[in-house]
Amino acid sequence: MAVTANRVGFGIGAVGKDLVYALVTGFILYYYNSVLGVSGTFLGIIMMVARVFDAVDDPVMGVLVAKTRTRWGRFRPWILVGTVANAAMIVALFAVPPSVEGVGLLVWVSVFYMLWGATYTMMDIPFWSLIPAITQAGSAREKLVVVGRVGAALGGFLPAALTMLLVSRIGNGSREGFMAVAIGAAVIFVLAQLVTVGLVRDASERTDSVPEKSPTMREMLSALWRNDQALVVVVAIVISSIAMYLTGQLAVYFFQFDIGDSDVLTIFAVVGLTAQVAAMLAYPALRRRMSTRSILISGLGAMAGGYVTLFVLASAGLHESALLALGAAVLYVGSGLLSILTTVFLADTVDYGEWKTGRRDESVIFSLQTFVAKLGSAIAVLIAGIGLDVIGLDAEASAQSAGTLVGLRVLMFLVPIAFLVATAVVFLRRYRLDQARLVRIGEELRARAAASTGDSANAPR
Protein backbone atom coordinates (compact mmCIF):
# COMPACT_ATOMS: atom_id res chain seq x y z
CA MET A 1 0.00 0.00 0.00
CA ALA A 2 2.85 2.37 0.87
CA VAL A 3 4.49 1.67 -2.48
CA THR A 4 1.26 2.47 -4.33
CA ALA A 5 0.71 5.68 -2.36
CA ASN A 6 4.27 6.78 -3.07
CA ARG A 7 3.88 6.17 -6.80
CA VAL A 8 0.50 7.92 -7.03
CA GLY A 9 1.69 10.90 -5.01
CA PHE A 10 4.93 11.16 -6.95
CA GLY A 11 3.20 10.86 -10.34
CA ILE A 12 0.55 13.49 -9.62
CA GLY A 13 3.16 15.88 -8.24
CA ALA A 14 5.20 15.44 -11.43
CA VAL A 15 2.17 16.45 -13.51
CA GLY A 16 1.71 19.70 -11.59
CA LYS A 17 5.31 20.81 -11.41
CA ASP A 18 6.12 20.09 -15.05
CA LEU A 19 2.91 21.78 -16.15
CA VAL A 20 4.08 25.11 -14.75
CA TYR A 21 7.68 24.53 -15.82
CA ALA A 22 6.57 23.90 -19.41
CA LEU A 23 4.37 26.99 -19.34
CA VAL A 24 7.26 29.24 -18.30
CA THR A 25 10.02 27.70 -20.42
CA GLY A 26 7.79 27.21 -23.45
CA PHE A 27 6.06 30.58 -23.57
CA ILE A 28 8.07 33.13 -21.60
CA LEU A 29 10.08 34.12 -24.68
CA TYR A 30 7.01 34.42 -26.88
CA TYR A 31 5.01 36.34 -24.24
CA TYR A 32 7.66 38.98 -23.51
CA ASN A 33 9.04 39.12 -27.07
CA SER A 34 5.97 38.93 -29.32
CA VAL A 35 3.24 40.16 -26.96
CA LEU A 36 5.08 42.75 -24.84
CA GLY A 37 7.81 43.67 -27.33
CA VAL A 38 10.93 42.89 -25.27
CA SER A 39 14.08 42.12 -27.28
CA GLY A 40 14.74 38.40 -27.70
CA THR A 41 18.46 38.98 -27.20
CA PHE A 42 17.80 40.77 -23.89
CA LEU A 43 15.58 37.92 -22.71
CA GLY A 44 18.17 35.31 -23.61
CA ILE A 45 20.92 37.19 -21.76
CA ILE A 46 18.90 37.86 -18.62
CA MET A 47 17.87 34.22 -18.41
CA MET A 48 21.48 33.15 -18.68
CA VAL A 49 22.33 35.53 -15.83
CA ALA A 50 19.56 33.92 -13.78
CA ARG A 51 21.11 30.50 -14.36
CA VAL A 52 24.49 31.75 -13.11
CA PHE A 53 22.67 32.63 -9.91
CA ASP A 54 21.26 29.10 -9.85
CA ALA A 55 24.79 27.73 -10.03
CA VAL A 56 25.04 28.87 -6.42
CA ASP A 57 21.37 28.50 -5.48
CA ASP A 58 20.91 24.84 -6.44
CA PRO A 59 23.80 23.27 -4.49
CA VAL A 60 22.92 25.44 -1.48
CA MET A 61 19.35 24.17 -1.68
CA GLY A 62 20.62 20.60 -1.85
CA VAL A 63 22.61 21.12 1.33
CA LEU A 64 19.66 22.77 3.10
CA VAL A 65 17.44 19.80 2.26
CA ALA A 66 20.09 17.34 3.43
CA LYS A 67 20.37 19.18 6.75
CA THR A 68 16.61 19.44 7.31
CA ARG A 69 15.26 17.36 10.21
CA THR A 70 11.52 17.57 10.91
CA ARG A 71 8.75 15.21 11.95
CA TRP A 72 7.58 15.35 8.32
CA GLY A 73 10.98 14.32 6.97
CA ARG A 74 13.52 16.20 4.90
CA PHE A 75 11.60 16.62 1.68
CA ARG A 76 7.91 17.35 2.18
CA PRO A 77 8.25 20.69 4.03
CA TRP A 78 10.42 22.14 1.26
CA ILE A 79 8.09 20.81 -1.45
CA LEU A 80 5.13 22.57 0.18
CA VAL A 81 6.82 25.92 0.83
CA GLY A 82 8.53 25.98 -2.56
CA THR A 83 5.30 25.20 -4.39
CA VAL A 84 3.33 28.05 -2.83
CA ALA A 85 6.14 30.56 -3.42
CA ASN A 86 6.70 29.43 -7.00
CA ALA A 87 3.01 29.60 -7.86
CA ALA A 88 3.01 33.26 -6.82
CA MET A 89 6.05 33.98 -9.02
CA ILE A 90 4.42 32.31 -12.05
CA VAL A 91 1.38 34.56 -11.76
CA ALA A 92 3.63 37.61 -11.40
CA LEU A 93 5.59 36.69 -14.55
CA PHE A 94 2.46 36.52 -16.71
CA ALA A 95 0.41 39.25 -15.04
CA VAL A 96 2.43 42.32 -15.99
CA PRO A 97 0.34 45.48 -15.38
CA PRO A 98 -0.20 47.55 -18.57
CA SER A 99 1.37 50.53 -16.82
CA VAL A 100 4.71 48.67 -16.56
CA GLU A 101 6.68 49.39 -19.73
CA GLY A 102 10.11 50.48 -20.95
CA VAL A 103 12.85 50.06 -18.36
CA GLY A 104 10.27 49.07 -15.77
CA LEU A 105 9.25 46.11 -17.92
CA LEU A 106 12.86 44.97 -18.25
CA VAL A 107 13.28 45.17 -14.47
CA TRP A 108 10.01 43.31 -13.94
CA VAL A 109 10.93 40.31 -16.08
CA SER A 110 14.47 40.23 -14.67
CA VAL A 111 13.39 40.22 -11.02
CA PHE A 112 10.47 37.82 -11.27
CA TYR A 113 12.25 35.40 -13.57
CA MET A 114 15.09 35.24 -11.06
CA LEU A 115 12.65 34.63 -8.21
CA TRP A 116 10.79 32.05 -10.26
CA GLY A 117 13.99 30.04 -10.73
CA ALA A 118 14.94 30.23 -7.05
CA THR A 119 11.52 29.13 -5.78
CA TYR A 120 11.25 26.34 -8.36
CA THR A 121 14.56 25.02 -7.07
CA MET A 122 13.17 25.08 -3.55
CA MET A 123 10.47 22.63 -4.60
CA ASP A 124 12.12 20.63 -7.38
CA ILE A 125 15.26 19.41 -5.62
CA PRO A 126 13.46 17.70 -2.73
CA PHE A 127 10.85 16.34 -5.15
CA TRP A 128 13.33 14.43 -7.34
CA SER A 129 15.41 13.52 -4.28
CA LEU A 130 12.51 11.29 -3.25
CA ILE A 131 13.49 8.74 -5.94
CA PRO A 132 16.64 7.33 -4.31
CA ALA A 133 15.20 8.00 -0.84
CA ILE A 134 12.20 5.66 -1.27
CA THR A 135 13.63 3.08 -3.71
CA GLN A 136 16.77 1.03 -4.24
CA ALA A 137 18.57 0.52 -7.54
CA GLY A 138 16.71 -1.90 -9.78
CA SER A 139 13.17 -2.47 -11.01
CA ALA A 140 11.41 -0.63 -8.16
CA ARG A 141 13.39 2.53 -8.85
CA GLU A 142 12.91 2.26 -12.60
CA LYS A 143 9.13 1.85 -12.14
CA LEU A 144 8.98 4.97 -9.96
CA VAL A 145 11.03 6.87 -12.53
CA VAL A 146 8.60 5.77 -15.26
CA VAL A 147 5.65 6.99 -13.16
CA GLY A 148 7.36 10.33 -12.54
CA ARG A 149 8.40 10.81 -16.13
CA VAL A 150 4.98 9.89 -17.50
CA GLY A 151 3.44 12.41 -15.10
CA ALA A 152 6.01 15.00 -16.14
CA ALA A 153 5.28 14.32 -19.82
CA LEU A 154 1.56 14.82 -19.22
CA GLY A 155 2.24 18.04 -17.33
CA GLY A 156 4.51 19.30 -20.07
CA PHE A 157 1.96 18.42 -22.73
CA LEU A 158 -0.89 20.48 -21.31
CA PRO A 159 0.65 23.94 -21.84
CA ALA A 160 1.95 23.00 -25.30
CA ALA A 161 -1.47 21.77 -26.38
CA LEU A 162 -3.75 24.28 -24.70
CA THR A 163 -1.96 27.57 -24.03
CA MET A 164 -2.38 29.22 -27.43
CA LEU A 165 -5.92 27.87 -27.79
CA LEU A 166 -6.89 29.35 -24.43
CA VAL A 167 -4.95 32.60 -24.85
CA SER A 168 -6.75 33.44 -28.07
CA ARG A 169 -10.14 32.76 -26.55
CA ILE A 170 -9.86 34.29 -23.06
CA GLY A 171 -10.15 37.96 -22.17
CA ASN A 172 -9.69 40.82 -24.59
CA GLY A 173 -6.42 39.65 -26.10
CA SER A 174 -3.30 37.58 -25.64
CA ARG A 175 -2.09 39.62 -22.65
CA GLU A 176 -5.21 38.86 -20.62
CA GLY A 177 -5.23 35.31 -21.94
CA PHE A 178 -1.72 34.57 -20.72
CA MET A 179 -2.55 35.94 -17.27
CA ALA A 180 -5.64 33.71 -16.99
CA VAL A 181 -3.71 30.64 -18.14
CA ALA A 182 -0.94 31.35 -15.61
CA ILE A 183 -3.41 31.65 -12.73
CA GLY A 184 -5.11 28.40 -13.70
CA ALA A 185 -1.78 26.59 -14.01
CA ALA A 186 -0.63 27.88 -10.62
CA VAL A 187 -3.77 26.56 -8.93
CA ILE A 188 -3.37 23.11 -10.52
CA PHE A 189 0.29 23.12 -9.48
CA VAL A 190 -0.50 23.77 -5.82
CA LEU A 191 -3.24 21.13 -5.71
CA ALA A 192 -1.00 18.50 -7.33
CA GLN A 193 1.85 19.10 -4.91
CA LEU A 194 -0.54 18.90 -1.96
CA VAL A 195 -1.31 15.36 -3.13
CA THR A 196 2.42 14.56 -3.15
CA VAL A 197 2.91 15.99 0.33
CA GLY A 198 -0.11 14.07 1.58
CA LEU A 199 0.77 10.66 0.16
CA VAL A 200 4.53 10.21 -0.17
CA ARG A 201 6.54 8.89 2.77
CA ASP A 202 10.25 8.14 3.06
CA ALA A 203 12.75 6.84 5.58
CA SER A 204 13.92 10.34 6.55
CA GLU A 205 10.68 10.69 8.57
CA ARG A 206 11.84 8.07 11.06
CA THR A 207 13.59 9.53 14.06
CA ASP A 208 16.17 6.74 14.02
CA SER A 209 17.26 7.82 10.53
CA VAL A 210 18.76 11.09 11.76
CA PRO A 211 22.57 10.99 11.61
CA GLU A 212 24.64 12.19 14.51
CA LYS A 213 26.29 14.90 12.47
CA SER A 214 25.05 16.74 9.39
CA PRO A 215 27.63 17.14 6.62
CA THR A 216 28.97 20.56 5.80
CA MET A 217 28.43 22.10 2.37
CA ARG A 218 32.13 21.74 1.61
CA GLU A 219 32.07 18.03 2.50
CA MET A 220 29.04 17.36 0.34
CA LEU A 221 30.27 19.29 -2.70
CA SER A 222 33.62 17.58 -2.35
CA ALA A 223 31.90 14.19 -2.40
CA LEU A 224 29.90 15.27 -5.43
CA TRP A 225 33.03 16.38 -7.26
CA ARG A 226 34.53 12.94 -6.69
CA ASN A 227 31.42 11.30 -8.19
CA ASP A 228 32.67 11.27 -11.76
CA GLN A 229 29.66 9.36 -13.08
CA ALA A 230 27.20 11.94 -11.72
CA LEU A 231 29.15 14.65 -13.48
CA VAL A 232 29.02 12.69 -16.76
CA VAL A 233 25.22 12.38 -16.51
CA VAL A 234 24.87 16.05 -15.61
CA VAL A 235 26.88 17.19 -18.63
CA ALA A 236 24.89 14.90 -20.94
CA ILE A 237 21.56 16.15 -19.54
CA VAL A 238 22.59 19.77 -20.15
CA ILE A 239 23.51 19.06 -23.75
CA SER A 240 20.45 16.96 -24.60
CA SER A 241 18.02 19.30 -22.86
CA ILE A 242 19.18 22.20 -25.01
CA ALA A 243 17.89 20.36 -28.08
CA MET A 244 14.37 19.79 -26.74
CA TYR A 245 14.06 23.17 -25.05
CA LEU A 246 15.16 24.93 -28.23
CA THR A 247 12.42 23.12 -30.13
CA GLY A 248 9.92 23.99 -27.42
CA GLN A 249 10.89 27.66 -27.38
CA LEU A 250 10.46 28.00 -31.15
CA ALA A 251 7.43 25.74 -31.65
CA VAL A 252 4.84 28.50 -31.31
CA TYR A 253 6.80 30.67 -33.79
CA PHE A 254 7.10 27.76 -36.24
CA PHE A 255 3.40 26.90 -36.26
CA GLN A 256 2.26 30.51 -36.32
CA PHE A 257 4.63 31.94 -38.96
CA ASP A 258 5.78 28.92 -41.02
CA ILE A 259 2.83 26.54 -40.90
CA GLY A 260 0.41 29.45 -40.63
CA ASP A 261 -1.85 28.03 -37.93
CA SER A 262 -0.85 28.01 -34.27
CA ASP A 263 -3.77 25.67 -33.49
CA VAL A 264 -1.88 22.87 -35.28
CA LEU A 265 0.52 23.02 -32.32
CA THR A 266 -2.20 21.28 -30.31
CA ILE A 267 -2.23 18.30 -32.70
CA PHE A 268 1.56 18.21 -32.66
CA ALA A 269 1.57 18.22 -28.83
CA VAL A 270 -1.10 15.51 -28.53
CA VAL A 271 0.74 13.17 -30.89
CA GLY A 272 4.05 13.97 -29.20
CA LEU A 273 2.65 13.23 -25.74
CA THR A 274 1.08 9.95 -26.89
CA ALA A 275 4.35 8.80 -28.43
CA GLN A 276 6.40 9.94 -25.45
CA VAL A 277 4.18 8.22 -22.88
CA ALA A 278 4.04 5.05 -25.00
CA ALA A 279 7.84 4.96 -25.10
CA MET A 280 8.06 5.50 -21.35
CA LEU A 281 5.55 2.75 -20.60
CA ALA A 282 7.39 0.43 -22.98
CA TYR A 283 10.71 1.06 -21.23
CA PRO A 284 10.45 -1.80 -18.68
CA ALA A 285 9.71 -4.28 -21.47
CA LEU A 286 12.52 -2.88 -23.61
CA ARG A 287 14.86 -3.06 -20.63
CA ARG A 288 14.26 -6.80 -20.30
CA ARG A 289 15.45 -7.27 -23.88
CA MET A 290 17.98 -4.50 -24.39
CA SER A 291 20.85 -2.93 -22.49
CA THR A 292 20.61 0.69 -21.40
CA ARG A 293 23.32 1.47 -23.93
CA SER A 294 21.22 0.07 -26.80
CA ILE A 295 18.13 1.92 -25.61
CA LEU A 296 20.15 5.13 -25.40
CA ILE A 297 21.39 4.80 -28.98
CA SER A 298 17.87 3.98 -30.19
CA GLY A 299 16.38 6.97 -28.38
CA LEU A 300 18.91 9.47 -29.67
CA GLY A 301 18.59 8.02 -33.18
CA ALA A 302 14.81 8.38 -33.10
CA MET A 303 15.07 11.99 -31.99
CA ALA A 304 17.49 12.83 -34.79
CA GLY A 305 15.23 11.05 -37.29
CA GLY A 306 12.24 13.06 -36.10
CA TYR A 307 14.10 16.33 -36.51
CA VAL A 308 15.22 15.45 -40.03
CA THR A 309 11.68 14.42 -40.99
CA LEU A 310 10.18 17.69 -39.75
CA PHE A 311 12.85 19.79 -41.47
CA VAL A 312 12.29 18.04 -44.80
CA LEU A 313 8.50 18.36 -44.55
CA ALA A 314 8.63 22.06 -43.69
CA SER A 315 11.19 22.82 -46.41
CA ALA A 316 9.12 20.97 -49.03
CA GLY A 317 5.98 22.86 -48.07
CA LEU A 318 4.26 19.66 -46.87
CA HIS A 319 2.33 21.18 -43.99
CA GLU A 320 -0.41 18.57 -43.62
CA SER A 321 -1.14 17.80 -39.99
CA ALA A 322 -0.82 14.02 -40.48
CA LEU A 323 2.71 14.32 -41.87
CA LEU A 324 3.85 16.70 -39.13
CA ALA A 325 2.33 14.35 -36.58
CA LEU A 326 4.46 11.52 -37.95
CA GLY A 327 7.62 13.54 -37.38
CA ALA A 328 6.42 14.44 -33.88
CA ALA A 329 5.79 10.79 -33.03
CA VAL A 330 9.30 9.71 -34.04
CA LEU A 331 10.89 12.64 -32.20
CA TYR A 332 9.02 12.13 -28.96
CA VAL A 333 9.45 8.36 -28.83
CA GLY A 334 13.17 9.07 -28.60
CA SER A 335 12.64 11.89 -26.12
CA GLY A 336 10.58 9.62 -23.84
CA LEU A 337 13.27 6.95 -23.75
CA LEU A 338 16.01 9.50 -23.12
CA SER A 339 14.16 11.16 -20.24
CA ILE A 340 13.69 7.82 -18.48
CA LEU A 341 17.30 6.81 -18.98
CA THR A 342 18.84 10.04 -17.74
CA THR A 343 16.79 9.99 -14.54
CA VAL A 344 17.63 6.34 -13.89
CA PHE A 345 21.29 7.05 -14.58
CA LEU A 346 21.30 9.98 -12.17
CA ALA A 347 19.60 7.98 -9.41
CA ASP A 348 22.13 5.15 -9.92
CA THR A 349 25.01 7.60 -9.45
CA VAL A 350 23.74 8.18 -5.91
CA ASP A 351 24.53 4.53 -5.11
CA TYR A 352 27.83 4.83 -6.96
CA GLY A 353 28.72 7.94 -5.00
CA GLU A 354 27.98 6.23 -1.68
CA TRP A 355 30.10 3.24 -2.74
CA LYS A 356 32.99 5.47 -3.81
CA THR A 357 32.93 8.23 -1.16
CA GLY A 358 31.00 6.72 1.74
CA ARG A 359 28.36 9.45 1.64
CA ARG A 360 24.85 9.17 0.21
CA ASP A 361 23.88 12.61 -1.10
CA GLU A 362 20.53 12.33 -2.84
CA SER A 363 19.66 16.01 -2.50
CA VAL A 364 23.02 17.28 -3.75
CA ILE A 365 23.01 14.94 -6.75
CA PHE A 366 19.44 15.80 -7.67
CA SER A 367 20.05 19.50 -7.11
CA LEU A 368 22.13 19.20 -10.26
CA GLN A 369 19.17 17.81 -12.20
CA THR A 370 17.22 20.97 -11.42
CA PHE A 371 20.19 23.18 -12.24
CA VAL A 372 21.05 21.49 -15.53
CA ALA A 373 17.42 21.47 -16.71
CA LYS A 374 17.21 25.21 -16.11
CA LEU A 375 20.67 25.74 -17.58
CA GLY A 376 19.69 23.80 -20.68
CA SER A 377 16.50 25.82 -21.05
CA ALA A 378 18.39 29.08 -20.50
CA ILE A 379 20.97 28.25 -23.17
CA ALA A 380 18.12 27.31 -25.49
CA VAL A 381 16.38 30.63 -24.79
CA LEU A 382 19.65 32.47 -25.44
CA ILE A 383 20.09 30.69 -28.78
CA ALA A 384 16.43 31.19 -29.68
CA GLY A 385 16.33 34.85 -28.63
CA ILE A 386 19.47 35.84 -30.47
CA GLY A 387 18.51 33.58 -33.38
CA LEU A 388 15.12 35.26 -33.82
CA ASP A 389 16.82 38.64 -33.99
CA VAL A 390 19.46 37.34 -36.43
CA ILE A 391 16.95 35.76 -38.86
CA GLY A 392 14.87 38.93 -38.71
CA LEU A 393 11.57 37.48 -37.54
CA ASP A 394 8.99 40.27 -37.17
CA ALA A 395 5.94 39.28 -35.12
CA GLU A 396 4.05 42.32 -36.40
CA ALA A 397 4.56 41.51 -40.09
CA SER A 398 1.79 39.85 -42.08
CA ALA A 399 4.31 37.39 -43.60
CA GLN A 400 7.93 36.40 -43.06
CA SER A 401 10.59 36.33 -45.77
CA ALA A 402 11.77 33.04 -47.24
CA GLY A 403 15.18 33.52 -45.62
CA THR A 404 13.59 34.06 -42.22
CA LEU A 405 11.57 30.85 -42.50
CA VAL A 406 14.65 28.83 -43.55
CA GLY A 407 16.51 30.25 -40.56
CA LEU A 408 13.64 29.31 -38.26
CA ARG A 409 13.68 25.71 -39.50
CA VAL A 410 17.44 25.46 -39.07
CA LEU A 411 17.20 26.78 -35.50
CA MET A 412 14.34 24.47 -34.57
CA PHE A 413 15.35 21.22 -36.28
CA LEU A 414 18.99 21.12 -37.42
CA VAL A 415 20.77 22.86 -34.54
CA PRO A 416 19.25 20.39 -32.01
CA ILE A 417 20.73 17.44 -33.95
CA ALA A 418 24.23 18.74 -33.21
CA PHE A 419 23.45 18.68 -29.48
CA LEU A 420 22.12 15.11 -29.74
CA VAL A 421 25.37 13.97 -31.36
CA ALA A 422 27.33 15.59 -28.53
CA THR A 423 25.09 13.80 -26.00
CA ALA A 424 25.83 10.44 -27.59
CA VAL A 425 29.57 11.08 -27.49
CA VAL A 426 29.50 11.99 -23.78
CA PHE A 427 27.41 9.00 -22.71
CA LEU A 428 29.04 6.35 -24.86
CA ARG A 429 32.59 7.38 -24.00
CA ARG A 430 32.26 8.31 -20.33
CA TYR A 431 29.31 6.57 -18.62
CA ARG A 432 30.35 3.21 -17.15
CA LEU A 433 27.59 2.13 -14.74
CA ASP A 434 26.16 -0.93 -16.51
CA GLN A 435 23.80 -3.35 -14.76
CA ALA A 436 26.51 -5.81 -13.72
CA ARG A 437 28.53 -3.09 -12.02
CA LEU A 438 25.46 -1.70 -10.27
CA VAL A 439 24.65 -5.14 -8.88
CA ARG A 440 28.17 -5.46 -7.46
CA ILE A 441 27.94 -1.97 -5.96
CA GLY A 442 24.59 -2.80 -4.33
CA GLU A 443 25.94 -6.01 -2.83
CA GLU A 444 28.97 -4.23 -1.41
CA LEU A 445 26.86 -1.44 0.07
CA ARG A 446 24.60 -3.98 1.80
CA ALA A 447 27.65 -5.79 3.11
CA ARG A 448 29.05 -2.55 4.51
CA ALA A 449 25.73 -1.74 6.16
CA ALA A 450 25.53 -5.18 7.71
CA ALA A 451 29.11 -4.94 8.97
CA SER A 452 28.51 -1.51 10.51
CA THR A 453 25.49 -2.80 12.48
CA GLY A 454 27.08 -6.12 13.34
CA ASP A 455 24.28 -7.94 11.51
CA SER A 456 26.33 -10.36 9.45
CA ALA A 457 23.22 -12.39 8.66
CA ASN A 458 22.09 -9.68 6.25
CA ALA A 459 25.35 -9.61 4.32
CA PRO A 460 25.22 -11.06 0.80
CA ARG A 461 26.68 -14.53 0.45
N, C-alpha and C positions, 0 to 999 in steps of 0.2 A: 504493500500500500504506500509506504514511504517513497519507494522508487517511482511509482506512478505519479504521486503528488509532485515530486521533484521535477519530473519530466513535463508535466502539464504546466506547472508554474514557470519553469524555465522557458518553455516554448511560447507561452502567451506573453511573457515579458519581452522575448525577442521580437515578437510582432510589433509591440508598442514602441520599443526604442529604435528599431530600424525604420519604422514608419516616419518618425520625426527626423531621423538622420537623413533619410532619402529626400525628404521634403527640403531640408536646408541645403544639402550638397547638390541636389538636382536642380533646384530652382532659384537659389540665392543669386547666382550670376545673372540669370535672365531677368529676375525681378528688379534688381538694382540697375542693371545695364539697359534693358529694353523698356522697362516700365518707368523707372525713375530717372534714367539718363546718366547714370554714373559710368565713368570710363571703365572698360573692361580691364585695361592694364592696371589701373589703380586698384580695382577689386582683387586682381590676381596677386599684386604685391602685398596688399594689406593682409590677405589671407595667409600668405607665406610668413609674414611677420608674426601672425597669431600662432602659427605652428612652431616657430622658434620659441615662443613663450611656452608652448606645450612640451617642448623638449625638457624643460625644467618642471613643469606642472605635473606631467604624467608619472615620472619616477617618484616624485614627492607624494603623490596620491597613493601610489603603490605601497610606499613605506607607511603612510598613515593607516591604510587599511590593515596592513600586517600587524601594526601595533595596537589596533583597536581591540578592546576586551569589554564586551557587554553581555548581558543576559540573553540578548537576541543574536549573539554571534558577531563575527567581524564584518560580515557583508551586508546584511539586510538594512542596518541603520543608514549606511552610506547610500544604498540604492534608493531608499525612500527620500532622504534629504536631497540627493542629487537630482532625482526626478522632478520634484516640485520646483526646485530652482531653475532647472533647464527648461521646463515647460513655460515659465515666465519669460525667459530669454527668447524663446522661439516666437512667442506672441509679439514681443518688443521688436524683433527683427523684421517681421512682416506687417507691423502696424505703425508705420512711420506717419506721423501727423503731416498733413498737407503744408503746414506752415514751416516745416523743417526742410530747408533746401540749401543749395550752395555748399559752403564750408560746413555748415551745421549738419547737412546730410552726410558728408564724408566722415565727420566725427561720430555721428550716430551709428553708421554701419561698422565703423572701426571698433567702437566701444562694445556694442552689443554682440558683434561676432566674436570678439575676444572672450566675453563673458559666457557666450553660448558654448564655446569650446571648453572652457574651464569647468562649467557645471556638467557638461556631458561626460567629461572625464570622471567627475565625482561619482557618477552613476555607473558608467560603463566598465570601469576597471573591476569593481567588486562583482558586477554581474558575470562577466566572463571568468573571473577567478573561481566561481562556483564549480566549474567543470572539473578541474583536478581535485577540488575540495570534497566533492560528493561521489566521485568515481575513481576507479583505478584503471591503469592502462589496459586496453583490451576492448572486448565487444561492448561492455557496459558504457564505457566512455565514448566509443564511436556512436552508439545509439543516441546518447544524450547530445552529442555534437550534431547528429542528423536532425534531431528534434529542434535544436536551437537554430540551425542554419535554415531549416524549412520555415520556421517562424520568422526568421530574419528576411528570408526571400519574400514571404507574403507581405511583411511590413514594408519592404522596399518597393514592392509592386504597386501598392495602393496609391502612393503619390504619383508615380509615373503614369498610371492608368487614368486617374481621376482628377488630378490637379487642374489641368488646362480645361477639361470639361466643366468643372465646377467654377473655375475662375471666370469663364466667359458667360456664366449663367447666374452668378450671384452678384447682388449689389448693382451699382451704377457703372461698373467698369472693372478692369483687371486689378486696380489698386485695392478696391473694396473686396474683390473676390479673393485675393491672396490673403488678406487679413482674416476673412471668415474661415478659409481653409486652415490657416495656421491655428486659430482658436480651436477648431474642431479636432485637429491632429493632437494638440496639446492635451485636450481632455481625454482622448483615447489613450494617449501615452501614460497619463497618470493612472487611469483605471487599470491598464494592463500591468503596470509595475506593482500596483497594490495586490494584484493576484500573485505575482512572484513573491513579494514579501510575506504574503499570507500562507503560501503553500510550501515553499522551499525550506528545507532544513539541512544543516551540515554539521560536521563534527566540531567545528569551532564554538558551537553553542554549549558544549559540555564543559563544565567547570574544570574537569580533570585534563582538558586539552590545552590549558593555558601553560605556556612554558615559563620557566623560572625567570628568564631574562629575555626581553625583546631585543632583536638585533638593531644595530644602528644603521642609519642610511648608508654610511660608508661601507659597512660590512655587507649589506645586501647588494649594493651596486657592484662591489668587488666580486661577489659570487656570481652575479649576472654576467659581468665581463668575462669571467672564466668559463661561462657556459657557451662554448663556441657554436653549438648546434642551435641554440636559441637565436643567436645573432644571425646565423645563416637564414633561418626561417623569417626573421624580421626583415632582413634585406629583401628577400624574395617577395614578401607580402607587399612591401612598399612599391617595388617595381611593377608587380602584377596589378595592384590596385589602381595605379595611374591609368592603365589601359581602360579599365571598366569605368572609372570615374570620368575620364575624358569623354568617353562615349555618352555617359549619362548627362554631363554638363551640356553637350552639344545637341542632344537628341531633340529637344524642343525647337531649336533653331533649324535643324535638318528637316523635320517634318513640316514646319511652318513655311520655310523659305525655299526648300528644294522640292519636297514632295508637294507642297502647296495646301496641306490640310493637317493641322495640328491634331485633329481628332483621330487620325490614323495612328498616332502615338499610343492610344488606348489599345488598339488591336495588337500592335507591336509588343506592348507591355504584357498583355494577357498571354500571348503565345510564349513570350520569354519566360514568364513566371511558370507556366505549365511545364515547359521544357526543363527549367531549372529545378523545380520541385521533383519532377520525374527522375532526373539524374541523381538528386540527393537521396530519394527513396530507394533507388536502385543500387546505391553505393554498397550497402552491406552484402548484397548478392554478388556484385562485381568483386568485392574484396575477397570473397571466398574462392574466386577463380583467378584473380589477378593480383600481382604485387602492387604496392603503393606506387612504385616507380612506373609501372606500366599504365596505371590509371592516370598518373600525373602527365605522362606524355600524351595519352589519349585526350585528356581534358584540354591541354594547351593546344593540341592540334585541331580540336574541334573549334575552339575559340578563333584561331587564326583562319580556319576555313569559313567560319561565319562572317568574319570581317571582309574577307576577299569576296564572298558572295554578294554582300550588301554593297560593296564598292562597285562591282561590275554592274549590278542591277541599276544603281543610281546613275552611273555614267552612261549606261545604254538607254536611259529614259524609261526603263521598265518599272513603273511605280505602282503596279497592281499590289493590292494589300496581301494577296495570297503568296506572291513571290517574296515580298519583304518579310512576311511571317516565316517563310522557310529559312531565310538567313538568320532571323532572330532565334529560331528553334535550335539551329546548329550552334550559334554563338553561346546561348545560355545553357545548353547541355554541358558544354565545357566549363562555363563559369560555375555551375552548380557543383561539379566534381572538384574543381580547384578550391572552392570555398570550404568544402568539407575537409579536404586534405590538409590545407594550411592550418585549420583549427586543430585537427588531430595532431599534426606535427608539433604545433606549439605546445599543446598539452603534454605530449610525450617528452618534450625537452624539460619539463618540470621534473619528471622522474630522473632524467639524465643528469640534470643539475644537482639533484639531491645525491645521486650516486657519485658524482664527480667531486662535489664541494662539501657535502655533508649538510647542506641547508636546503629546505624545501620552500621556495619563494613563489607561490602561485601568483600573488598580487603583483609582484615586481615583474614577473615574466609577462603577465597579461596586461600590465600597464603599457607594455610596448605594443600590444595589438591595437589598443586604442590610439596610441600615438602614431603608429605607422599608417593606420587607416586614415586618420586626419591629415597626416603628412602627404599620403598619396593623393587624397582629394584636393589638398591645397596646391600641390604641384600641377595636378590636372587643371585646376581653376586658373593657375598662372599661365599654363600653356594655352588654355582655351581663351582667356581674356586677351592676352597679347595677340594670339592667333586671329581672333575676330577683328581686332584693330588692323592687323597686317593685311588680311584678305579684303578689308574694306566693306564688311557687312554693315548695312544701314537699315536698322529696324524700321525707320520711318518711310523707306522707299517702297514703291508699289511692286518692284521686282529687282532682283539681284543680278549682277552681271554674270556672264558665263565663267569668268575667271574666279569670281567670288565663290560660286557654287563648287567649282573644282577644288578650290582651297578648303572649303568646308568638308568635302568628302575625304580629302587627304587627312585633315585633322582628326576626323571622327573614326575613320576606318583603317588607314594605312599606318599612321603614327603609332596607334596601339599595338600593331603587330610587332614593331621593333621592341617594345617593352615585354611582350610575351616571349620573344626569343631570348632576351636577357634573363627573364625569370627561369627559363629552362636551363640555361647555362649555370646559373647559381645553384639551383637545386641538384642537378645531375652531377655537378662536380664537387659540391661541398657537403650535401646532406647525407649522413651516414647511419641514421637510426632506422635500420630495417627491423622486421619483426623478430628475427632470431636474436638480435642484439638487445632489443627491448625486453624479451623474455628473460635473458640472462641478467639484465639490470634489475628487473622485478624480483627475481629469485634472490639476488644478492641483497637487495634492500630489505626483503622480508627476513633474511638471515641476520642482518645487522640488527633489525628491530627485536628479533627474538633473543639475540645475544645480549642486547642492552637491558632487557627486562628479566633475563635469566630463564626465559621460557624456551628451552631448547626443543621442546616438543613441537613448536610451531615452525621450526626451521625447515626449509626444504631439504629433502633427502635425495 
